[in-house]
Amino acid sequence: MSAASGEPLPSTLSQRAQSRLLHELAPARYDIPGKRYDRELHPEGVINMATAENSLMTTELLQYMHNHVKFLTPDHLKCRVAITNGVVNSTANMLPVYINEYAHPIIPVTEEHCVPGPGISALFAQVVWALCDDGDGVLIATPYYADYVRDIVYPARAKLVAAPIPQEIDPLAPECITYLEDAIERSSAAGTPIRVLVLCNPHNPLARAYPLDTVKAYAKIYNLHLLVDEVYANQVFSSSLVPDPTPFVSALSLDMRTECGCDPSRIHVLAGPTKDFGASGFKIGAFVSQHNPKLVKIVQGALGGIPISSAADALLTPVLRDDAFRVWFLQENRKRLGQAFENVAAWCLFHDIP
């Protein structure tokens, strides 16, 4: 309030910040009533089911990191450039190697194709900013990961356009493509042109990989920019209920021009090891675009002031470099995921939850 007139003072926020405060900030679904559950400190606390966390291998990962903390060097205490342009191995070196191992790309991923960043969400948001103008649409089939809304709206101020898939249609099957095309036409007619199509493969929240035919069909849709989120690539697991799950196929493994009739400069992938290792808090991911150097350059520039933490880098790089530990860990993680899935499925079946 103004001391002289009693009138409200004008907002010190920008117009776009005021608009975001009033209209764009979603409810804090991560806020929980009371204390978070802890077996010893808060045994009566709340278990938050709103986050995709995997603690099945936490003990093994922490033990490995404790034993390898010697990899923290004086360079890790300096500015990021001391690692990336120095003699210290970093995630910038190892992320392409990690991606090549599971994605089987038709063209090996190199550091020139790859932008390391502080988590998939941060990278996603900057890619949308680089591809969309204010009010442009980003299309996603239902159901989808809720925080895509956050990363599409800010900072790009684009719009998430949902393509509702009927309940009787498998949203991962090629039959869903018709509904995506219909959504594109409706959105364009309503004044929101679609610039980007998002494919989360393996799917969050359905926890299945897309069939190869669907991945190819996505790439063909109107020759849009296709942004493929492959952060769960190493977590396709088998169980007694699903003994032969659909295998994961990376978009990087496809000859987009020959197999899909698609301009490869419009195909982009988000990837990273933190979900695979149950270490989401490390916030390390990669954006890969092998045929669009201008987009790579602009995303690199956008992340210049928000690099990966050197401490997280120092802890995760030895994990990625240790072939024997990495391969064992990922195999054991998939095995335990299958066992955990069976436990949850048995509980649901017992309680008549489909």
Stockholm file with secondary structure:
# STOCKHOLM 1.0

chainA/1-354         MSAASGEPLPSTLSQRAQSRLLHELAPARYDIPGKRYDRELHPEGVINMATAENSLMTTELLQYMHNHVKFLTPDHLKCRVAITNGVVNSTANMLPVYINEYAHPIIPVTEEHCVPGPGISALFAQVVWALCDDGDGVLIATPYYADYVRDIVYPARAKLVAAPIPQEIDPLAPECITYLEDAIERSSAAGTPIRVLVLCNPHNPLARAYPLDTVKAYAKIYNLHLLVDEVYANQVFSSSLVPDPTPFVSALSLDMRTECGCDPSRIHVLAGPTKDFGASGFKIGAFVSQHNPKLVKIVQGALGGIPISSAADALLTPVLRDDAFRVWFLQENRKRLGQAFENVAAWCLFHDIP
#=GR chainA/1-354 SS CCTTTCCCCCCSSCHHHHHIIIIICCCCTTCCSSCBCBTTTBTTSBCCCSSCCCCTTHHHHHHHHHHTGGGCCGGGGSCTHHHHTSSSCCHHHHHHHHHHHHHCCSSCCCGGGEEEESCHHHHHHHHHHHHCCTTCEEEEESSCCTTHHHHHHTTTCCEEEEECCCTTSCTTSGGGHHHHHHHHHHHHHTTCCEEEEEEESSCTTTCCCCCHHHHHHHHHGGGCEEEEECTTTTCCCCCSSSSSCCCCCCGGGSCHHHHHCCCGGGEEEEECSTTTTTCGGGCCEEEECTTCHHHHHHHHHHTTTSCCCHHHHHHHHHHHHCHHHHHHHHHHHHHHHHHHHHHHHHHHHHTTCC
#=GC SS_cons         CCTTTCCCCCCSSCHHHHHIIIIICCCCTTCCSSCBCBTTTBTTSBCCCSSCCCCTTHHHHHHHHHHTGGGCCGGGGSCTHHHHTSSSCCHHHHHHHHHHHHHCCSSCCCGGGEEEESCHHHHHHHHHHHHCCTTCEEEEESSCCTTHHHHHHTTTCCEEEEECCCTTSCTTSGGGHHHHHHHHHHHHHTTCCEEEEEEESSCTTTCCCCCHHHHHHHHHGGGCEEEEECTTTTCCCCCSSSSSCCCCCCGGGSCHHHHHCCCGGGEEEEECSTTTTTCGGGCCEEEECTTCHHHHHHHHHHTTTSCCCHHHHHHHHHHHHCHHHHHHHHHHHHHHHHHHHHHHHHHHHHTTCC
//
